[in-house]
Amino acid sequence: MISAVVLTRNEEKNIGDCLESLKWCDEIVVIDDFSEDKTVEEIKNLKIKSQKLNSKVKILERHLIGDYAAQRNYGLSIAKGEWIFFVDSDERVSPSLREEIIQLSNNPINQYDGFYIKRRDFIWGRELRYGETANIKLLRLARKNIGEWRGKVHEVWNVKGETGELKNPLLHYPHQTISEFLREINYYSDLRSKELYDSGIKSNFLSIVIYTKGKFIINYFIKLGFLDGIPGLVLALLMSFHSFLARGKLWNLWQRK
């Protein structure tokens, strides 16, 4: 049995396509951080329109409170499947990935307890083949009760057993407008700066400059982000801006202490 766990907040534009790509799962647990848009309404409408989704989708509301690991671990505790598959609202499961997961989960002699999955990013109508997102691999599929998520932001799933890697990618359609991207950067830099502050890490003029410039140089030049054209340039600049905000907000937190 495969259970999908999906975290949501204000994802009315994405949640439909995401859930449609998960119809093949035995159970779909949606944990909503009290969305202020029509996310939950969209899910309920999908359940009404699709008998298959109606019988599989479970909607739960729980405050995130800036802790993604806790939210995902809550999903782990609720999901009933032998295998748990974490998918974000702006991600889609391709048919090839679906078939690969089904075959692996049905294999009684499968030696692995978890699997890393490659992710392909599509932004503003173009696939990004270089830069920061080019070689992302995420541990998103694992047996239940084999590990837990850690980290309030940029969280990781610490699986105790042996892990492998799937061949087929997860498709990712993040921040499809610049304004949406900026809102997300502001939100995640808040969480990141608080996480660093709670860990006792400090920031100063030099660290702000180094992280900001270093991020751009690595993503745009060393990781060849310039080969993705204008989208690659915009992505490198905005991710550099994220580093600037996170370190700047961290400095501000220490000043207010």
Sequence and secondary structure as in RCSB ss.txt:
>XXXX:A:sequence
MISAVVLTRNEEKNIGDCLESLKWCDEIVVIDDFSEDKTVEEIKNLKIKSQKLNSKVKILERHLIGDYAAQRNYG
LSIAKGEWIFFVDSDERVSPSLREEIIQLSNNPINQYDGFYIKRRDFIWGRELRYGETANIKLLRLARKNIGEWR
GKVHEVWNVKGETGELKNPLLHYPHQTISEFLREINYYSDLRSKELYDSGIKSNFLSIVIYTKGKFIINYFIKLG
FLDGIPGLVLALLMSFHSFLARGKLWNLWQRK
>XXXX:A:secstr
 EEEEEEESS TTTHHHHHHTTTTSSEEEEEE   SSSHHHHHHHHHHH HHHHHHEEEEE   TT HHHHHHHH
HHH  SSEEEE  TTEEE HHHHHHHHHHHT TT   SEEEEEEEEEETTEEE SGGGTT EEEEEEETTSEEEE
 SSS EEEE S EEE SS EEE    SHHHHHHHHHHHHHHHHHHHHHTT    HHHHHHHHHHHHIIIIIIT G
GGGHHHHHHHHHHHHHHHHHHHHHHHHHHHT 
